[in-house]
Amino acid sequence: MRLPVIPVKGDEKWELLLKIVDKLETRETKKSLARYKITPVNKAIEFLKIIILATFFELELTPLMR
């Protein structure tokens, strides 16, 4: 059985993850992705969020991609 990933306010991992996600949503990040011809930008950002979340909490990507 897998345990759910539940955000806990004040947890250092979640705070760092929120900062990273905030950086992903900045205009500069979107411009950088577009500069490297990674389009559609919004979808790429969503994929990056999933990959970072899975890496942070040592989750497998396979169930997340379904």
N, C-alpha and C positions, 0 to 999 in steps of 0.2 A: 504494500500500500504506500502511495506517495503522500507526503505531507504537503499541504498547500503553502504557497509563499504568501505570508501575511505581513503587510507593512506595519512596522511598529514605530510610532513617532519617537524621535530621539535616538533611534538606532543609527550607529555610525555608517553602516553599510547602506542603509536607505538614504541617509543624508547625502552621501557621496554619489549614489545613483541618481538622485534628484538633480544634483548639480550637473552631472554629465548629460542627463536628458535635457535640461535647460539649455546647455551649450549646443546640443544637436538641433534645437529648434530656433537658433538665432539666424539672422539674415546672412551673416558671414559664412556659416556652415552651408546654407543653401546655395550661396554663390559659389563656394568652393566645389560642391558636388556638381553643379552645372558646368563649371569651368573644366572639370575632368570628364564631361559628357556622361555623367551618371544621371540618367533620367528614367522615369519621372522622379523628381527630387523628393516629393512627399512620400512616395512609396519606399524609396531608398532609406529615408529617415526612419520610417516604421520598421523596416527590416533591421536597421542598425540598432534600434531600441530593443528588439526581440533578441538579437544576438548578444548585446551587452547584458541584458537581464539574465539570459541563460548562463552566460559566463560568470557573472557575479555570484549566482547562487548554485553553480555547478549542476545545472539542469541539462538534460539532453535536448537537442534542437528538434529531433524527429517528431515528437508529439506536438511541439509548438507549431510546426509547419503544416499540419493537417488542416 
